[in-house]
Amino acid sequence: MTARCVVITDVGPRDGLQNQHKILAVEQRIALVQAIAAAGVPQIEIGSFVSPKKVPAMAATEQVCAGLGSAGFTTPTVVLIPNMRGYELACGANAETVTMVIYASEGMAQKNAAMSMSDAETVTLNILRLATHDNIRVIVTIAVAFTCPFDGPTAPSTVTRQAEKFLLAGADQVVLADTIGAAHPQQVQLLCAELVGRHGPERLGCHFHDTRAMGLANVYAAIESGIRHFDSSIAGLGGCPFAPGASGNVATEDIAMMLQQMGFDTGIDLKKLMQASDFVQTLLSSAPGGRAKAWLRSFLAQ
């Protein structure tokens, strides 16, 4: 990957849908993934293997995987797993890449996973070893990497320790998650620059929410620090059912527009991306769309 290439993972079909009031049918979830892929998004998080009682919107993710497989879907996909049972289900669904979450605060670990930070790291390490043996890619996301809604500001030393631990253990990527959208660009620049300086940019990524309208500013700060992998969500969908204050993720439309205007190669077709954004808004009757969507619609119509 060149320095002018940025890889975007659209997490809308998982992170975006999990907090919506309307639950989509399997066929609708598959159609959404296909619409995002048609726009050239290089990687898509298509669902999670979590308890359907806790996150009803993610029930039947194995059927989404099967449906995409039957359709000959070729865009790289990711599924989120919380534990060993989730890993077993992901393997049964022929998952290519799994994401696991660790926590940079005790408060978030207890609220989201009902375990300690240390226990969450142990579970993740055990699954990472299995996945390495099974040739399944692993992304480790560090939740509340900047601020926790329960414990307050996160110590950068906690995040650098965790990132180093899992990069050395063989994780394919470590993603810093601003879970509630409370980070600011200076924080982002300092932490990302330190990690890129220690480990290089190839296996690092960022995941920003737009709660305080700083999502794109934080993406820019991370770009300036050398980060070249980002999560985003079609139409700005998102949130976290276990994180008070978390609103939508930075919109894929917004980040793709900004990066392309800055001269970065994302491989994304903005017109088709707008079609995917319109499609999910139709499905949900509530999706907000990116901040730049009205302008983009006018610009692309010229």
C-alpha positions as CSV (number, residue, x, y, z in Angstrom):
1,M,0.0,0.0,0.0
2,T,1.4,3.4,-1.0
3,A,1.4,6.5,1.3
4,R,-1.4,8.0,-0.8
5,C,-3.7,5.0,-0.5
6,V,-6.2,4.8,2.4
7,V,-8.2,1.7,3.2
8,I,-11.7,2.2,4.5
9,T,-13.7,-0.5,6.3
10,D,-17.4,0.3,6.3
11,V,-18.8,-0.9,9.6
12,G,-22.4,0.2,8.9
13,P,-23.9,-3.3,8.5
14,R,-22.7,-4.1,12.0
15,D,-21.9,-1.1,14.1
16,G,-24.4,1.0,12.2
17,L,-27.3,-1.4,12.5
18,Q,-26.8,-2.7,16.0
19,N,-28.3,0.4,17.6
20,Q,-31.2,1.0,15.2
21,H,-34.8,0.7,16.4
22,K,-35.8,-1.0,13.1
23,I,-34.3,-4.5,12.7
24,L,-33.6,-5.4,9.1
25,A,-34.3,-8.9,7.6
26,V,-31.4,-11.0,6.5
27,E,-32.1,-10.2,2.8
28,Q,-32.0,-6.5,3.5
29,R,-28.7,-6.8,5.3
30,I,-27.3,-8.7,2.4
31,A,-28.5,-6.1,0.0
32,L,-27.0,-3.3,2.0
33,V,-23.6,-5.0,2.1
34,Q,-23.8,-5.5,-1.7
35,A,-24.7,-1.9,-2.3
36,I,-21.7,-0.7,-0.2
37,A,-19.4,-3.1,-2.1
38,A,-20.7,-1.9,-5.4
39,A,-19.3,1.6,-4.5
40,G,-15.8,0.1,-4.2
41,V,-15.5,0.1,-0.5
42,P,-12.5,-2.3,0.0
43,Q,-13.7,-4.0,3.2
44,I,-17.0,-4.3,5.0
45,E,-17.9,-5.4,8.5
46,I,-21.0,-7.4,7.8
47,G,-22.3,-8.4,11.3
48,S,-21.4,-9.9,14.7
49,F,-21.8,-13.2,16.5
50,V,-23.1,-11.9,19.7
51,S,-26.1,-12.8,21.9
52,P,-29.3,-12.0,19.9
53,K,-31.0,-11.3,23.2
54,K,-28.5,-8.4,23.9
55,V,-28.2,-7.2,20.3
56,P,-31.3,-8.4,18.3
57,A,-30.2,-6.6,15.1
58,M,-27.3,-9.0,14.7
59,A,-29.3,-12.2,15.0
60,A,-28.8,-14.6,12.0
61,T,-25.4,-13.2,11.0
62,E,-24.5,-16.7,9.9
63,Q,-27.3,-16.4,7.3
64,V,-25.9,-13.1,6.1
65,C,-22.5,-14.8,5.6
66,A,-24.1,-17.8,3.8
67,G,-26.2,-15.5,1.6
68,L,-23.2,-13.5,0.5
69,G,-21.2,-16.7,-0.1
70,S,-24.0,-18.1,-2.3
71,A,-24.1,-14.9,-4.3
72,G,-20.4,-15.1,-5.1
73,F,-19.5,-12.1,-3.0
74,T,-15.8,-11.2,-3.2
75,T,-15.2,-8.0,-1.2
76,P,-13.2,-8.8,1.9
77,T,-15.5,-9.0,5.0
78,V,-15.2,-8.8,8.8
79,V,-17.3,-10.1,11.6
80,L,-17.1,-9.1,15.2
81,I,-16.9,-11.7,17.9
82,P,-17.0,-11.3,21.7
83,N,-15.7,-14.7,22.9
84,M,-14.8,-18.3,22.1
85,R,-18.4,-19.2,21.2
86,G,-18.5,-16.3,18.8
87,Y,-15.2,-17.5,17.3
88,E,-16.7,-21.0,16.8
89,L,-19.7,-19.5,15.0
90,A,-17.5,-17.3,12.9
91,C,-15.5,-20.3,11.8
92,G,-18.6,-22.2,11.0
93,A,-19.7,-19.3,8.8
94,N,-16.3,-19.4,7.0
95,A,-15.3,-15.9,8.2
96,E,-12.2,-14.4,6.6
97,T,-11.5,-11.9,9.4
98,V,-12.7,-11.4,12.9
99,T,-12.7,-8.3,15.1
100,M,-12.3,-8.6,18.9
101,V,-12.6,-5.8,21.4
102,I,-10.4,-5.1,24.3
103,Y,-10.9,-2.2,26.7
104,A,-8.7,0.7,27.8
105,S,-10.8,1.2,31.0
106,E,-12.2,-1.0,33.7
107,G,-15.6,0.7,33.6
108,M,-16.2,0.0,29.9
109,A,-14.9,-3.6,30.3
110,Q,-17.5,-4.3,33.0
111,K,-20.4,-2.5,31.3
112,N,-19.8,-3.9,27.8
113,A,-18.4,-7.4,28.6
114,A,-19.0,-8.0,32.3
115,M,-15.3,-8.8,32.8
116,S,-12.1,-7.0,33.7
117,M,-9.7,-5.4,31.3
118,S,-7.2,-8.2,32.0
119,D,-9.7,-11.0,31.5
120,A,-10.8,-9.4,28.1
121,E,-7.2,-9.3,27.0
122,T,-6.7,-13.0,28.0
123,V,-9.8,-14.1,26.1
124,T,-8.6,-12.2,23.0
125,L,-5.1,-13.6,23.2
126,N,-6.4,-17.1,23.4
127,I,-8.6,-16.6,20.3
128,L,-5.8,-14.8,18.5
129,R,-3.6,-17.9,18.9
130,L,-6.4,-20.2,17.5
131,A,-7.1,-17.8,14.6
132,T,-3.5,-17.7,13.7
133,H,-3.4,-21.5,13.5
134,D,-6.7,-21.4,11.5
135,N,-5.4,-18.8,9.1
136,I,-8.1,-16.3,10.0
137,R,-7.1,-12.6,10.1
138,V,-7.6,-10.9,13.5
139,I,-8.3,-7.2,14.1
140,V,-8.1,-6.1,17.8
141,T,-10.0,-2.9,18.5
142,I,-9.1,-1.0,21.6
143,A,-12.4,0.5,22.9
144,V,-12.4,3.9,24.7
145,A,-8.9,4.5,23.5
146,F,-9.3,8.3,24.2
147,T,-12.1,8.7,26.8
148,C,-14.4,6.4,28.7
149,P,-18.0,7.5,29.6
150,F,-17.6,5.8,33.0
151,D,-13.9,6.3,33.9
152,G,-13.1,9.6,32.2
153,P,-9.9,10.3,30.1
154,T,-7.9,7.3,29.1
155,A,-4.2,7.2,29.9
156,P,-2.2,7.0,26.6
157,S,0.2,4.6,28.3
158,T,-2.6,2.1,28.7
159,V,-3.3,2.2,24.9
160,T,0.3,2.0,23.9
161,R,0.8,-1.0,26.2
162,Q,-2.2,-2.8,24.8
163,A,-1.3,-2.0,21.1
164,E,2.2,-3.3,21.6
165,K,1.0,-6.4,23.3
166,F,-1.3,-7.4,20.6
167,L,0.9,-6.4,17.7
168,L,3.7,-8.5,19.1
169,A,1.2,-11.4,19.6
170,G,0.5,-11.4,15.9
171,A,-2.7,-9.3,15.4
172,D,-3.1,-8.3,11.8
173,Q,-4.3,-4.9,12.9
174,V,-4.9,-2.9,16.0
175,V,-7.6,-0.2,15.8
176,L,-7.9,2.7,18.2
177,A,-11.6,3.4,18.8
178,D,-13.0,6.7,20.0
179,T,-16.1,4.8,21.2
180,I,-18.2,7.8,22.3
181,G,-16.8,10.4,20.0
182,A,-15.0,12.4,22.8
183,A,-11.5,12.6,21.3
184,H,-10.0,15.8,19.9
185,P,-7.5,16.2,17.1
186,Q,-4.5,17.0,19.3
187,Q,-5.1,13.8,21.4
188,V,-5.4,11.8,18.2
189,Q,-2.3,13.2,16.7
190,L,-0.1,12.6,19.7
191,L,-1.2,9.0,20.3
192,C,-1.2,8.0,16.7
193,A,2.2,9.6,16.0
194,E,3.6,7.7,19.0
195,L,2.3,4.4,17.8
196,V,3.2,4.9,14.2
197,G,6.7,5.9,15.3
198,R,7.0,2.6,17.4
199,H,5.3,0.2,15.1
200,G,4.9,1.7,11.6
201,P,1.5,2.5,10.1
202,E,0.8,-0.8,8.3
203,R,-1.1,-2.6,11.1
204,L,-2.7,0.4,12.8
205,G,-6.2,1.9,12.2
206,C,-8.7,4.3,13.8
207,H,-12.4,4.2,14.4
208,F,-14.1,7.6,15.1
209,H,-17.6,8.6,16.1
210,D,-19.0,12.0,15.2
211,T,-20.8,12.8,18.5
212,R,-19.2,16.2,18.8
213,A,-18.8,16.9,15.1
214,M,-15.1,16.2,15.3
215,G,-15.0,12.9,13.4
216,L,-13.4,14.3,10.2
217,A,-11.0,16.5,12.2
218,N,-9.8,13.4,14.0
219,V,-9.5,11.5,10.8
220,Y,-7.3,14.3,9.4
221,A,-5.2,14.3,12.6
222,A,-4.7,10.6,12.2
223,I,-3.8,10.9,8.5
224,E,-1.2,13.5,9.4
225,S,0.3,11.1,11.9
226,G,0.6,8.4,9.3
227,I,-2.5,6.3,9.8
228,R,-3.9,4.8,6.6
229,H,-6.7,2.5,7.8
230,F,-10.1,3.8,9.0
231,D,-13.5,2.5,10.0
232,S,-16.5,4.5,8.9
233,S,-20.2,3.9,8.5
234,I,-22.6,4.4,5.5
235,A,-24.9,7.3,6.2
236,G,-23.2,8.0,9.5
237,L,-25.0,5.2,11.2
238,G,-23.8,3.9,14.5
239,G,-23.7,4.2,18.3
240,C,-23.1,1.7,21.0
241,P,-25.9,0.1,23.1
242,F,-23.5,-0.1,26.1
243,A,-21.8,3.4,25.8
244,P,-23.9,6.4,26.9
245,G,-23.4,9.4,24.7
246,A,-22.1,7.5,21.6
247,S,-23.7,8.7,18.4
248,G,-23.0,7.7,14.8
249,N,-19.7,6.8,13.3
250,V,-18.0,9.2,11.0
251,A,-19.9,8.8,7.7
252,T,-18.3,6.9,4.8
253,E,-19.5,9.6,2.4
254,D,-17.8,12.3,4.4
255,I,-14.4,10.6,4.9
256,A,-14.3,9.3,1.2
257,M,-15.1,12.8,-0.1
258,M,-12.4,14.5,2.2
259,L,-9.7,11.9,1.3
260,Q,-10.4,12.1,-2.4
261,Q,-10.2,15.9,-2.4
262,M,-6.9,15.6,-0.5
263,G,-5.6,13.4,-3.3
264,F,-5.7,10.1,-1.5
265,D,-6.8,6.9,-3.4
266,T,-9.7,5.1,-1.6
267,G,-11.0,3.2,-4.6
268,I,-14.5,4.4,-3.8
269,D,-17.0,5.7,-6.4
270,L,-18.8,8.6,-4.7
271,K,-21.9,8.4,-6.9
272,K,-22.4,4.7,-6.1
273,L,-21.6,5.4,-2.5
274,M,-24.4,8.0,-2.4
275,Q,-26.8,5.4,-3.9
276,A,-25.8,3.0,-1.0
277,S,-26.4,5.8,1.5
278,D,-29.9,6.6,0.0
279,F,-30.6,2.8,0.1
280,V,-30.0,2.4,3.8
281,Q,-32.0,5.6,4.5
282,T,-34.9,4.0,2.6
283,L,-34.4,0.7,4.6
284,L,-34.4,2.4,8.0
285,S,-36.5,5.5,7.3
286,S,-34.2,7.3,9.8
287,A,-30.6,7.2,8.7
288,P,-29.1,10.7,8.9
289,G,-26.7,10.6,6.1
290,G,-23.2,12.2,6.1
291,R,-22.7,15.9,6.9
292,A,-21.6,16.5,3.4
293,K,-24.4,14.6,1.7
294,A,-26.5,17.5,0.5
295,W,-23.4,19.2,-1.0
296,L,-22.2,15.9,-2.5
297,R,-25.6,15.3,-4.1
298,S,-25.4,18.7,-5.8
299,F,-21.8,18.4,-6.8
300,L,-22.2,15.0,-8.3
301,A,-25.2,16.0,-10.3
302,Q,-23.1,18.6,-12.2
